[in-house]
Amino acid sequence: MSDLFQQESPLVQIEFSEPKGSAPRIEEKPFNGYINLRGRSDHTGFIAGVLKVLGVEAPTEANTVIDAGDNRIYWLGPDEWLIVTKPGQQTRVKNDLLAALADVFSSVVDNSSGLTMIHVTGDNAAALIATDCPLDLHPREFKPGQCAQTRLAKAGMTIAPLADGSGFELVIRRSFADYLLLWLQDAAIAFE
């Protein structure tokens, strides 16, 4: 029966090629897990449940992202977070959170089938994204450890600088993935 269900990237039909000249590298990081978590960050039961499962408290500072072992937790709002897991780990993390938060007013939803991630790296990564993104992406303003919900080429996304400063990770809806990737590839021609 497992042969009937094969996981497929939303970008399976798009060819990724080596960047030319000074064009940034654009690549998908497929099959991550994406869990939307909601709850009251000032509730001791919520704090304890998240800490038990993830090993850290959910970030409470606006527009921040933290690493928690194999997971990455993005602050999306005062009562909302996005947890990005390694491929195949989302069901375990979701079930563990549901169990730890069973008696706490909260919501845990697996959105893995609806999101994907693109990395844009290289010297001109910020310049490429800035061609149609309203954020100031300069490292003095947007540093590793920060994240933001914004848009790129009219597509909504959550963006965060990579920890090593080499570029950015973009979390986007699956339904916009091919549009946005093709837009990025086309816009990157200006940097070749």
Secondary structure, DSSP 8 states (H G I E B T S, - for coil): -GGG-----TTTTS------TT--EEEE-TT-EEEEEEE-TT-HHHHHHHHHHHSS----STTBEEEETTEEEEEEETTEEEEEE-TT-HHHHHHHHHHHTTTSSEEEEE-GGGEEEEEEESTTHHHHHHTS--S---TTTS-TTB-EEEEETTEEEEEEE-TTSSEEEEEEEHHHHHHHHHHHHHHHGGG-
